[in-house]
């Protein structure tokens, strides 16, 4: 075992926490300048391990605390960690930590981080080898010097301390004190025996006269007994009568109290009924005010609706004419359009026919006209050309030009035909778009109608939910008012319970639920009174047995109780007593099997999980009909018996109880509290449910409002879409008319191009035929005839064609007029009229009137409901007012009856108190007679035989005569016989005591001899060991010298200074007495083993220090310790001796640990670990350093 680490904080110069690195188990050296804190380091170790710092005063404690700049140090500690791998400390751990903390008022010790005491630490140190009798395992500064100056007697005292003679001396001193006390007692006993012998002689002369006195006194006591006995019998009879009367009065008082309690309960029940009725009346009044306000609101809304409906009716009457006119206009336009469409169909049919006839005729005309022109041109060309070649050249040129023209016409015809096809496709597309636009407009109209219907439905749902919300608001107001009264009732119940317990318990009970919620503990079951039920019959006796245990809190474990208790203490929330079920182990009770003994726990109703708690409180209690019955069971069965009235008797026979008032019952108050709490919880739950329903309704109303807003936006959007579709339809119709017109123009162009193409082809064909014919100067006769025919035919056809064209143009003009009238006139007017009609219909007040009418009907129904509810409210107010008046009358009657019954009960109580006072008076008399009879002592038989039938007056006369005779013996010592017996017994007892003291004195003297002998042996044994080790150590330190210890005795002084105290004088007779030892001297020689040697007074300072160190090493060998602490033991040694001491420490450090401080380099040579102490800003620090650093440190510290 050795010191492993040392931690210091706040101790002397070590302000900050300083912990050394692990110390070597062998030799450790601490170096530092003077004043740096080396000695304080050793003082810290002594502070923990030695008795140097015990019984400290405040100033001494303050001196141990660090003083310096900064905050004041209020406490300090030193902690030593031991390596306990060898189990020298019986802790079973590899490390043992001992800490001592000091403050201005007290010390604290801890062992392995657990609180301990100084005695436990001292015992542990002694078990590990730290002997109190050997203080030299720690050698502070000055200890060596003080040892060098020690006297011989002081060295002898040191030897005695090492030998452990303190125990012997302490026991010897105690024994001597006992011997002295025994001698004093023996002398006192001898004096007492002489006095008793003298007194016994005097009492012999007084006994004869006392015999006569005793005969008279016997008669007196017999008479007094008879008188007391008769009077006691009278008192017992009176007590029986009083008990009967008392029982009658108790029954009467209980009946009156029951009646008063019933009246109080009725009054108490009436008060909350009155409060409830008043509260209900107030709620009804509030509801009436709300209904009145609602009725006024409905009246205003109805007036507004009626005014709005009236305005709409006026608007409807004026709007009906315009709608009728619009409808007539629409119908008229529709008829005109149908007429025009029919005419257009007929005109188009005629136009088609006329166009076909004209086209056919024109084709014929063009063919004939072309033939005619060809013949005429041919006739004209006959004179124009001179030869066939010239004619053919010209014809070929013409034919080529015609072919080019025909080709161009064909291309133009195809382009026109393509354009006409595109126009037809466009017309089809426009027709489809027109149909889509109409469908879109119609769909928008249908959707608008559907959404308007949905809007009406949503408004109705919203109004219904708003009405429901109003009802819930009224319900919430009623519940809040009721909850307020219930809270007041709960406070009243809590106050009633608090009045039955102390304030701290009341505060704790009120805070219990909050603590349970805060800590989240499920193991808190509540106060005992909340966990059971009992019939009213047994309430009084249960309450008498339970007492304050009713308010003890039942929990599952003691851990839960600790948590709650800590929270209560921390928050200062009162005080509670807990019943942890895991800590309750009630012993089972044996109950008598009899009908007049009922186990109380069987009359309680509770959850079996709390069985232990109820067994602890009520398990050893039985209910009996009377105390007489209960006392027998209580003593025989080791139980507590209680009556229904609350009187109880315990197993020791102690009676407790008396009259118990039925007022102020703890169980009733607790029951009322639980009921009030349950009602409030139910009401609060209903209020929370109502608030939740209100919140849900608010959300639903908000959702309906949002849906209405979205629906309105969608209706507006659909209206906008319909208007857009109508505008698009107008544009499409106009585009359709324009496209159709373009198509007709393209058709005409096709016909014209076709005619031109035919004419050109005919002309090319004629030229080609002429090119093939021979060249003639004129046309042939056939051609001339053909020409004439063609001229006539062309003229006829031209006339016919002119007629047809005129008819066709007329039809075409009519058709165009009809198209324009339909497309740009009638249809647009019809569309406008329909739009106006739709707007008028949409703006028609009928729908608004219907909506307003429905709203008015709803408001009418609501008004009817409000009126009905107002009437009902008025009836309820009247009923409640009558009910309150009746309840107040009943309450007044109850209070009057209660006052009357209380007065009656008070009178009965006064009679009962008088009866109890009389009973107490008679009981006192009875007890007095019993004491008088007991004071008479043992009576002769004639006391029970001679005077049993006598009367009290006769007995009084006889007693008077006997007392007169006794007066003559007034001077007689009435206690002569008694005193003689007492003194005789005292003499015998004192003589026996004297013999015991003689035996004790002899035993103590024998013990003193044994102690002296053992002390002598211990000193002799220790002296031989120390002397032997001193010689060995000195020879190792001074190889050329020799040293010895000399035991000085009183005989040495008698012998004189004749050299008998030589270096070997310790070999004197070992059987000499301890009291003969007067000191221990030292003789040493530093240069010879044969010289007589020098005494300590003859040595130099360094030699004295070496001798003192040799003595310390010898003592340590005699009583070795696990480690040693040396503080500058080599300060006064020469270099040679310092080396010798260092070598010895090195040798010894193989077996134990050394911690030394030094200013000399010799101690560093063989050391294992080095520590440097520095001092900065008035604070010391200790750190591990190297050997070289330690040597440098010492060299710098050496004087130059």
LOMAR-211976 format. One record per residue (C-alpha): x, y, z. Coordinates in steps of 0.2 Angstrom, whole numbers, padded with zeros to 4 digits, always signed. Example, Ala and Ser with C-alpha at 12.3 -4.5 7.8 and 13.67 -1.06 7.14 Angstrom:
2
+0062-0022+0039+0068-0005+0036
% end
This chain:
1200
+0000+0000+0000+0006+0018-0004+0000+0035-0008-0005+0036-0026-0011+0054-0027-0014+0069-0017-0027+0083-0021-0028+0099-0012-0040+0114-0013-0041+0130-0002-0029+0123+0011-0017+0136+0017-0007+0142+0002-0015+0130-0010-0030+0140-0016-0034+0131-0033-0037+0113-0035-0020+0105-0036-0018+0086-0039-0001+0078-0040+0004+0066-0053+0004+0047-0047+0018+0046-0033+0031+0032-0034+0029+0018-0022+0047+0020-0016+0056+0037-0014+0048+0054-0019+0057+0070-0016+0048+0087-0015+0059+0103-0018+0055+0121-0017+0060+0138-0011+0057+0143+0007+0039+0149+0009+0034+0141-0007+0022+0129+0002+0032+0112+0004+0028+0112+0023+0010+0116+0019+0010+0101+0007+0015+0090+0022+0003+0099+0033-0011+0094+0021-0006+0075+0023-0006+0077+0042-0022+0086+0041-0030+0070+0034-0020+0056+0043-0015+0062+0060-0022+0070+0076-0013+0086+0074-0028+0096+0068-0042+0091+0080-0053+0101+0091-0050+0117+0081-0057+0134+0085-0064+0146+0073-0048+0156+0072-0038+0140+0070-0050+0134+0056-0048+0151+0047-0030+0149+0048-0031+0133+0038-0041+0141+0024-0032+0151+0010-0030+0169+0012-0027+0180-0003-0034+0191-0016-0051+0187-0024-0066+0179-0016-0064+0173+0002-0061+0154+0003-0076+0147+0014-0070+0129+0014-0055+0118+0009-0052+0099+0007-0038+0087+0005-0040+0071-0003-0027+0056-0003-0029+0042-0015-0021+0026-0008-0015+0011-0019-0024-0003-0010-0019-0018-0022-0012-0027-0007-0029-0025+0002-0021-0017+0018-0037-0007+0019-0051-0019+0022-0062-0011+0008-0061-0024-0005-0056-0011-0018-0039-0008-0027-0040+0011-0023-0045+0019-0006-0049+0038-0006-0050+0047+0010-0055+0065+0010-0057+0078+0024-0066+0095+0021-0065+0109+0033-0076+0124+0034-0078+0138+0047-0089+0128+0058-0087+0109+0055-0077+0095+0047-0083+0082+0035-0074+0065+0031-0077+0054+0016-0072+0037+0012-0072+0031-0006-0083+0046-0010-0096+0042+0004-0099+0052+0020-0089+0045+0035-0084+0049+0052-0067+0053+0060-0068+0038+0071-0071+0027+0056-0057+0034+0047-0045+0032+0062-0050+0014+0064-0047+0011+0046-0030+0019+0047-0025+0009+0062-0031-0007+0054-0019-0003+0040-0004+0000+0051-0005+0018+0056-0001+0017+0074-0007+0032+0085+0007+0027+0098+0020+0030+0084+0019+0048+0077+0035+0047+0068+0029+0041+0051+0026+0059+0048+0041+0070+0053+0037+0088+0050+0050+0103+0051+0057+0105+0069+0053+0087+0075+0071+0082+0073+0077+0098+0081+0065+0095+0096+0071+0078+0098+0089+0083+0099+0084+0095+0113+0073+0082+0122+0077+0078+0140+0080+0060+0146+0062+0060+0154+0055+0066+0137+0063+0052+0128+0056+0039+0141+0039+0047+0138+0042+0044+0119+0047+0026+0122+0031+0023+0133+0021+0030+0119+0029+0019+0106+0027+0004+0118+0008+0008+0120+0009+0010+0139-0004+0024+0138-0018+0011+0139-0010+0003+0154-0008+0020+0163-0026+0025+0159-0032+0009+0166-0021+0010+0181-0027+0028+0184-0045+0022+0183-0041+0008+0195-0033+0019+0208-0048+0031+0207-0059+0016+0210-0048+0011+0225-0049+0028+0233-0068+0028+0231-0069+0011+0238-0059+0016+0254-0070+0031+0256-0086+0020+0254-0079+0008+0267-0076+0021+0280-0093+0028+0277-0100+0011+0279-0091+0008+0296-0099+0024+0302-0116+0019+0297-0115+0002+0305-0111+0011+0322-0126+0022+0320-0137+0008+0316-0132-0002+0331-0135+0013+0343-0152+0016+0335-0157-0002+0337-0154-0002+0356-0166+0014+0357-0180+0005+0347-0180-0010+0359-0187+0001+0373-0200+0009+0362-0208-0008+0356-0218-0012+0372-0228+0005+0372-0230+0003+0354-0240-0014+0356-0254-0006+0366-0255+0008+0352-0256-0005+0339-0271-0014+0347-0280+0003+0347-0275+0007+0330-0281-0009+0323-0298-0006+0330-0298+0012+0322-0293+0005+0305-0307-0008+0306-0319+0005+0310-0313+0017+0297-0313+0003+0284-0332-0001+0289-0336+0017+0287-0327+0019+0270-0334+0003+0264-0352+0009+0267-0349+0026+0260-0341+0018+0245-0356+0007+0242-0367+0023+0243-0356+0031+0230-0357+0016+0219-0376+0016+0219-0376+0035+0215-0364+0032+0201-0375+0018+0194-0390+0030+0194-0379+0044+0186-0373+0032+0173-0391+0027+0169-0396+0046+0168-0380+0049+0158-0384+0036+0145-0402+0043+0143-0394+0060+0141-0382+0054+0128-0396+0045+0119-0406+0061+0119-0391+0072+0114-0386+0060+0100-0404+0061+0094-0405+0080+0095-0388+0081+0086-0394+0069+0073-0409+0080+0071-0398+0095+0071-0386+0087+0058-0402+0083+0047-0407+0101+0049-0390+0107+0045-0389+0095+0030-0406+0101+0024-0400+0119+0026-0384+0115+0018-0393+0106+0004-0405+0121+0002-0391+0134+0001-0384+0126-0015-0401+0124-0022-0405+0142-0018-0388+0147-0026-0392+0135-0041-0409+0142-0043-0402+0160-0042-0389+0156-0054-0402+0148-0065-0413+0163-0063-0398+0174-0068-0394+0163-0083-0413+0164-0088-0412+0183-0087-0397+0183-0097-0405+0172-0110-0420+0183-0109-0410+0198-0113-0401+0188-0127-0418+0183-0134-0425+0201-0133-0409+0207-0142-0412+0193-0155-0430+0197-0156-0426+0215-0160-0413+0210-0172-0426+0199-0181-0438+0213-0181-0425+0224-0189-0421+0211-0202-0440+0207-0205-0443+0226-0208-0428+0227-0220-0434+0211-0229-0452+0217-0230-0446+0234-0237-0435+0225-0249-0449+0214-0255-0460+0229-0257-0447+0238-0268-0445+0222-0278-0464+0220-0280-0464+0238-0287-0449+0234-0298-0458+0218-0303-0474+0227-0308-0464+0239-0319-0453+0226-0326-0467+0214-0331-0472+0226-0345-0454+0227-0352-0452+0208-0351-0469+0206-0360-0464+0219-0373-0447+0210-0375-0455+0193-0377-0467+0200-0390-0452+0208-0399-0443+0191-0398-0459+0182-0404-0461+0195-0418-0443+0194-0423-0444+0175-0423-0459+0175-0434-0451+0188-0446-0435+0177-0446-0445+0162-0450-0455+0171-0464-0439+0178-0471-0430+0161-0470-0445+0153-0479-0445+0166-0492-0426+0165-0493-0428+0146-0496-0441+0149-0510-0430+0163-0517-0415+0153-0517-0424+0139-0525-0430+0150-0539-0413+0158-0540-0405+0142-0542-0417+0137-0556-0415+0154-0564-0397+0153-0563-0397+0135-0570-0408+0141-0585-0398+0157-0587-0382+0146-0587-0388+0134-0599-0395+0147-0611-0379+0157-0609-0369+0142-0614-0379+0139-0629-0379+0158-0633-0360+0158-0631-0358+0143-0643-0369+0151-0656-0362+0168-0654-0344+0161-0655-0349+0152-0671-0357+0167-0677-0341+0177-0673-0330+0164-0681-0340+0164-0697-0340+0183-0697-0322+0184-0694-0319+0171-0707-0329+0181-0719-0319+0196-0716-0302+0187-0717-0306+0181-0734-0302+0198-0741-0288+0201-0729-0276+0188-0734-0269+0185-0752-0264+0167-0750-0267+0152-0740-0250+0153-0732-0252+0170-0726-0269+0165-0719-0262+0149-0711-0248+0159-0703-0260+0171-0695-0272+0157-0689-0257+0147-0682-0252+0163-0672-0270+0165-0666-0272+0147-0661-0256+0149-0651-0262+0164-0642-0279+0156-0639-0270+0141-0631-0260+0152-0620-0275+0161-0615-0284+0145-0612-0270+0139-0601-0270+0155-0591-0289+0154-0589-0288+0135-0583-0275+0140-0570-0285+0155-0564-0301+0144-0564-0292+0131-0553-0286+0145-0541-0303+0151-0540-0310+0134-0537-0298+0131-0523-0302+0147-0515-0321+0143-0516-0317+0126-0508-0307+0135-0494-0322+0146-0491-0334+0131-0490-0322+0123-0477-0321+0140-0468-0340+0141-0468-0342+0123-0460-0329+0128-0447-0338+0144-0443-0354+0134-0442-0346+0122-0429-0339+0137-0419-0356+0145-0419-0364+0129-0412-0350+0127-0399-0352+0146-0394-0371+0143-0392-0368+0127-0382-0355+0136-0371-0367+0150-0368-0381+0138-0364-0370+0127-0353-0364+0143-0343-0383+0148-0341-0387+0130-0334-0371+0130-0322-0376+0148-0316-0393+0141-0312-0386+0126-0303-0374+0136-0293-0387+0149-0288-0397+0135-0282-0382+0128-0272-0379+0146-0266-0396+0146-0258-0394+0129-0250-0377+0135-0243-0385+0151-0236-0398+0141-0227-0385+0129-0220-0375+0144-0214-0390+0152-0206-0394+0135-0197-0377+0133-0190-0376+0151-0185-0392+0148-0175-0384+0132-0167-0369+0142-0163-0380+0155-0154-0388+0141-0144-0370+0134-0139-0365+0152-0134-0379+0153-0122-0375+0135-0116-0357+0140-0113-0362+0155-0103-0373+0144-0092-0360+0132-0090-0347+0145-0085-0358+0153-0072-0361+0135-0065-0343+0131-0065-0339+0147-0055-0351+0142-0042-0344+0124-0042-0327+0131-0040-0333+0141-0025-0341+0125-0018-0324+0116-0021-0315+0130-0012-0327+0129+0003-0325+0110+0003-0306+0112+0003-0307+0125+0017-0318+0113+0027-0305+0099+0025-0290+0111+0028-0299+0115+0045-0297+0097+0051-0278+0096+0047-0263+0108+0050-0258+0121+0037-0243+0112+0030-0253+0096+0026-0267+0106+0019-0255+0115+0007-0247+0098+0002-0264+0090-0002-0269+0105-0013-0252+0104-0022-0252+0085-0024-0262+0084-0041-0251+0098-0048-0235+0089-0043-0242+0073-0050-0245+0081-0067-0228+0090-0067-0218+0074-0063-0228+0063-0073-0230+0050-0059-0243+0036-0060-0239+0029-0043-0247+0043-0033-0264+0035-0028-0270+0049-0017-0274+0052+0002-0281+0038+0011-0298+0045+0013-0301+0046-0006-0297+0027-0007-0311+0019+0003-0330+0021+0007-0339+0017+0023-0356+0016+0029-0362+0031+0040-0365+0019+0055-0346+0016+0056-0340+0033+0051-0337+0039+0069-0327+0024+0075-0317+0023+0058-0312+0042+0060-0308+0039+0078-0296+0025+0073-0288+0033+0058-0285+0050+0065-0273+0060+0055-0269+0044+0044-0284+0049+0034-0273+0062+0025-0258+0051+0023-0254+0049+0004-0253+0031-0003-0239+0029-0016-0232+0013-0025-0214+0015-0019-0203+0025-0007-0194+0031-0023-0210+0040-0028-0212+0047-0011-0195+0054-0011-0198+0062-0028-0214+0070-0022-0206+0075-0006-0191+0083-0014-0203+0093-0026-0213+0099-0011-0198+0105-0001-0190+0113-0016-0206+0123-0021-0211+0125-0002-0228+0118-0005-0231+0111+0012-0228+0094+0020-0236+0077+0018-0234+0060+0025-0233+0045+0013-0237+0027+0014-0226+0018+0001-0234+0001-0002-0218-0008-0005-0212-0003+0012-0228-0008+0022-0227-0025+0029-0241-0026+0042-0242-0041+0053-0257-0052+0051-0270-0050+0065-0281-0064+0073-0299-0059+0076-0311-0067+0089-0324-0077+0081-0339-0069+0090-0353-0058+0084-0349-0044+0096-0332-0041+0088-0332-0035+0070-0315-0033+0061-0315-0014+0056-0307-0018+0039-0321-0029+0034-0333-0014+0035-0322-0004+0023-0324-0004+0004-0308-0001-0006-0297-0008-0020-0287-0023-0015-0272-0016-0022-0271-0004-0007-0273-0019+0005-0257-0015+0014-0261+0003+0018-0278-0001+0025-0271-0016+0034-0258-0005+0042-0271+0008+0048-0286-0003+0052-0279-0021+0052-0278-0022+0072-0295-0014+0076-0311-0022+0080-0328-0014+0083-0337-0019+0099-0354-0014+0107-0346-0008+0123-0329-0004+0131-0332-0018+0143-0333-0031+0129-0319-0022+0119-0307-0022+0134-0307-0040+0136-0304-0043+0117-0290-0030+0117-0280-0038+0131-0283-0056+0126-0281-0054+0107-0268-0040+0107-0280-0028+0097-0288-0011+0098-0306-0011+0102-0318+0004+0097-0336+0007+0100-0348+0015+0087-0347+0031+0097-0328+0032+0095-0323+0026+0112-0308+0015+0111-0297+0004+0122-0280-0002+0117-0271-0018+0121-0263-0010+0136-0280-0006+0143-0279+0012+0141-0296+0020+0138-0298+0035+0126-0314+0044+0120-0329+0052+0128-0343+0062+0120-0339+0064+0101-0348+0078+0092-0355+0074+0075-0350+0091+0068-0333+0094+0060-0331+0076+0054-0316+0073+0044-0323+0060+0033-0339+0070+0029-0328+0085+0024-0317+0073+0014-0332+0065+0006-0340+0083+0002-0323+0088-0006-0323+0072-0017-0341+0075-0022-0337+0094-0026-0322+0089-0036-0331+0076-0046-0345+0088-0050-0333+0102-0055-0323+0089-0066-0339+0084-0074-0345+0102-0077-0328+0107-0084-0328+0091-0096-0345+0097-0102-0339+0115-0104-0323+0108-0114-0335+0098-0125-0346+0113-0128-0331+0123-0133-0325+0109-0144-0342+0109-0152-0341+0128-0154-0324+0127-0162-0330+0114-0174-0346+0125-0178-0334+0140-0181-0324+0130-0193-0339+0124-0202-0347+0141-0203-0330+0148-0209-0329+0134-0222-0347+0138-0228-0343+0156-0229-0328+0152-0239-0338+0140-0251-0351+0154-0253-0337+0166-0258-0330+0154-0270-0347+0150-0277-0350+0168-0280-0334+0170-0289-0338+0155-0300-0355+0162-0304-0347+0179-0309-0334+0169-0319-0348+0159-0328-0357+0175-0331-0342+0183-0339-0339+0167-0349-0357+0167-0355-0355+0186-0360-0339+0181-0369-0347+0167-0378-0362+0178-0384-0349+0191-0391-0340+0177-0400-0356+0171-0407-0360+0188-0414-0343+0189-0422-0344+0172-0429-0361+0176-0437-0354+0191-0445-0339+0181-0451-0351+0168-0458-0361+0181-0468-0345+0189-0475-0338+0172-0480-0354+0166-0488-0354+0182-0498-0336+0179-0503-0341+0162-0508-0355+0168-0520-0343+0180-0528-0331+0166-0531-0345+0155-0539-0349+0169-0551-0330+0171-0555-0330+0152-0559-0344+0153-0570-0337+0168-0580-0320+0159-0581-0329+0143-0587-0338+0153-0601-0323+0162-0606-0313+0145-0607-0327+0137-0618-0327+0152-0629-0309+0152-0631-0309+0133-0635-0323+0135-0647-0313+0149-0656-0297+0139-0656-0307+0124-0663-0314+0135-0677-0297+0142-0681-0290+0125-0681-0304+0119-0693-0301+0134-0704-0283+0130-0704-0287+0114-0711-0299+0121-0724-0294+0127-0741-0291+0146-0744-0307+0154-0751-0310+0172-0755-0328+0171-0747-0337+0159-0736-0347+0145-0743-0366+0145-0746-0368+0133-0732-0358+0144-0721-0368+0159-0726-0385+0150-0722-0377+0144-0706-0372+0162-0702-0390+0168-0706-0397+0155-0695-0385+0159-0681-0388+0178-0682-0407+0175-0680-0403+0162-0666-0391+0173-0657-0403+0188-0657-0417+0177-0651-0406+0169-0637-0399+0186-0633-0417+0192-0630-0421+0177-0620-0405+0178-0610-0408+0196-0606-0425+0191-0599-0418+0177-0589-0403+0187-0582-0415+0201-0577-0426+0188-0567-0410+0180-0560-0403+0197-0555-0420+0202-0547-0420+0185-0537-0402+0187-0533-0405+0204-0526-0420+0198-0516-0409+0184-0509-0396+0196-0504-0408+0207-0496-0415+0193-0486-0398+0187-0481-0394+0204-0475-0410+0206-0466-0408+0189-0458-0389+0189-0454-0386+0208-0450-0404+0213-0446-0417+0201-0439-0405+0188-0431-0394+0201-0423-0410+0210-0417-0417+0194-0410-0400+0190-0401-0401+0207-0393-0419+0205-0389-0415+0188-0381-0401+0195-0371-0412+0209-0365-0425+0197-0361-0412+0186-0351-0406+0201-0342-0423+0206-0338-0428+0189-0333-0411+0187-0323-0415+0204-0315-0433+0199-0313-0438+0203-0295-0447+0186-0294-0432+0176-0289-0426+0189-0277-0443+0191-0270-0444+0172-0268-0427+0172-0259-0432+0187-0248-0449+0178-0245-0440+0162-0240-0429+0173-0229-0444+0182-0222-0452+0165-0218-0436+0159-0209-0436+0175-0199-0454+0173-0195-0451+0156-0189-0436+0162-0179-0447+0176-0172-0460+0164-0167-0447+0153-0159-0440+0168-0150-0457+0174-0145-0461+0156-0138-0445+0155-0129-0447+0172-0122-0464+0167-0116-0456+0151-0109-0442+0162-0101-0455+0173-0093-0463+0158-0086-0447+0150-0080-0442+0167-0072-0458+0167-0063-0456+0149-0058-0438+0151-0052-0443+0166-0042-0457+0156-0034-0445+0142-0031-0432+0153-0024-0445+0161-0012-0450+0144-0007-0432+0138-0004-0428+0153+0006-0443+0150+0016-0438+0132+0019-0421+0138+0023-0427+0150+0036-0438+0137+0043-0424+0125+0044-0413+0138+0052-0426+0142+0064-0429+0124+0068-0410+0122+0069-0409+0136+0082-0423+0128+0092-0415+0111+0092-0398+0118+0095-0405+0127+0111-0413+0110+0116-0397+0101+0113-0387+0114+0122-0399+0112+0137-0397+0093+0136-0378+0096+0134-0378+0106+0150-0387+0093+0159-0375+0080+0152-0361+0091+0158-0368+0092+0175-0371+0074+0175-0353+0071+0170-0347+0083+0183-0357+0074+0197-0350+0058+0190-0333+0064+0191-0336+0071+0209-0343+0054+0214-0328+0045+0205-0316+0056+0215-0325+0051+0231-0325+0033+0226-0306+0034+0222-0304+0044+0238-0312+0030+0248-0302+0017+0239-0286+0026+0243-0292+0028+0261-0295+0009+0262-0279+0006+0253-0270+0017+0266-0277+0007+0280-0266-0007+0274-0269-0025+0278-0284-0027+0290-0288-0041+0302-0302-0052+0299-0313-0044+0312-0314-0029+0301-0324-0039+0289-0334-0048+0302-0338-0037+0317-0345-0021+0309-0353-0027+0293-0371-0024+0300-0368-0008+0309-0374+0009+0304-0362+0023+0300-0368+0034+0315-0364+0020+0327-0347+0016+0319-0343+0035+0320-0346+0036+0339-0335+0020+0341-0322+0028+0330-0322+0044+0340-0320+0035+0357-0305+0025+0349-0297+0041+0343-0298+0049+0360-0289+0034+0368-0276+0035+0354-0272+0053+0359-0265+0047+0375-0251+0038+0364-0247+0053+0354-0229+0053+0360-0226+0035+0355-0215+0031+0340-0228+0023+0329-0214+0016+0318-0203+0008+0331-0206-0009+0324-0205-0004+0306-0189+0007+0310-0182-0008+0320-0184-0019+0305-0178-0006+0293-0162-0003+0303-0159-0022+0305-0161-0024+0286-0150-0009+0283-0136-0017+0295-0137-0033+0286-0136-0025+0269-0122-0013+0274-0112-0027+0281-0114-0037+0264-0109-0021+0255-0094-0020+0265-0089-0037+0261-0091-0034+0243-0081-0018+0243-0067-0028+0252-0067-0041+0239-0067-0027+0225-0052-0018+0233-0042-0034+0233-0046-0037+0215-0042-0020+0210-0025-0020+0219-0022-0036+0210-0026-0028+0193-0015-0014+0197+0000-0026+0200-0004-0035+0184-0005-0018+0174+0011-0013+0182+0019-0029+0177+0013-0028+0159+0018-0010+0157+0035-0015+0164+0036-0029+0151+0030-0018+0137+0043-0004+0141+0057-0017+0143+0052-0026+0127+0051-0009+0117+0067-0002+0125+0076-0018+0120+0070-0017+0102+0072+0002+0100+0090+0001+0108+0094-0014+0096+0088-0005+0081+0096+0012+0087+0113+0003+0088+0111-0005+0070+0105+0011+0062+0119+0022+0070+0132+0009+0064+0125+0011+0047+0125+0030+0047+0142+0031+0056+0151+0015+0051+0166+0020+0062+0156+0024+0077+0144+0016+0090+0128+0021+0099+0117+0015+0113+0102+0019+0123+0103+0019+0142+0088+0016+0153+0090+0027+0168+0083+0021+0185+0081+0029+0202+0094+0016+0208+0107+0024+0196+0106+0040+0206+0108+0031+0222+0123+0023+0215+0130+0040+0210+0140+0044+0195+0151+0029+0195+0151+0024+0177+0136+0012+0179+0127+0021+0165+0139+0015+0152+0134+0011+0134+0128-0006+0140+0119-0001+0155+0103-0006+0147+0107-0024+0152+0102-0020+0170+0090-0031+0180+0074-0032+0170+0063-0036+0185+0065-0019+0192+0049-0009+0194+0042+0003+0181+0041+0017+0193+0060+0015+0195+0062+0022+0177+0066+0040+0176+0073+0043+0158+0083+0037+0143+0100+0044+0139+0110+0042+0123+0129+0038+0122+0137+0038+0105+0154+0038+0098+0158+0044+0080+0176+0037+0079+0178+0022+0089+0168+0006+0094+0177+0004+0111+0176+0022+0118+0164+0025+0131+0155+0038+0120+0148+0055+0123+0131+0061+0129+0119+0071+0119+0124+0087+0127+0142+0085+0122+0138+0083+0103+0138+0096+0090+0122+0102+0081+0124+0090+0066+0129+0076+0077+0113+0078+0088+0102+0079+0072+0110+0062+0066+0108+0054+0083+0089+0060+0083+0087+0053+0065+0095+0037+0071+0082+0036+0085+0068+0040+0073+0073+0026+0061+0075+0014+0076+0057+0018+0082+0050+0016+0064+0059-0001+0063+0051-0006+0079+0033+0000+0073+0034+0001+0054+0021+0011+0044+0016+0009+0025+0024+0026+0021+0034+0040+0028+0034+0059+0026+0050+0068+0030+0051+0087+0030+0069+0093+0028+0076+0080+0040+0094+0083+0033+0094+0102+0035+0107+0101+0050+0117+0087+0044+0135+0087+0036+0137+0081+0018+0144+0064+0024+0129+0061+0035+0117+0067+0023+0123+0054+0011+0122+0041+0024+0104+0046+0028+0099+0046+0009+0107+0029+0007+0097+0022+0021+0081+0030+0015+0085+0022-0002+0087+0005+0006+0071+0007+0016+0061+0013+0001+0062-0004-0007+0049-0010+0006+0039+0006+0009+0036+0023+0002+0045+0039+0007+0040+0057+0003+0054+0069+0008+0058+0087+0006+0076+0094+0005+0087+0108+0001+0102+0096-0001+0107+0087-0017+0112+0070-0008+0093+0066-0006+0091+0067-0025+0103+0054-0030+0093+0038-0027+0075+0046-0027+0063+0039-0040+0051+0054-0043+0053+0072-0041+0040+0086-0038+0043+0105-0038+0033+0117-0027+0031+0135-0034+0023+0150-0026+0015+0163-0037+0002+0177-0033+0001+0170-0015-0004+0153-0022+0006+0137-0022+0007+0124-0035+0015+0107-0036+0021+0099-0052+0031+0084-0058+0049+0088-0063+0065+0079-0068+0079+0075-0057+0090+0087-0067+0077+0101-0064+0077+0096-0045+0096+0097-0044+0096+0114-0053+0082+0120-0042+0093+0115-0026+0109+0122-0033+0100+0139-0037+0093+0139-0019+0110+0135-0011+0119+0151-0004+0133+0158-0015
% end
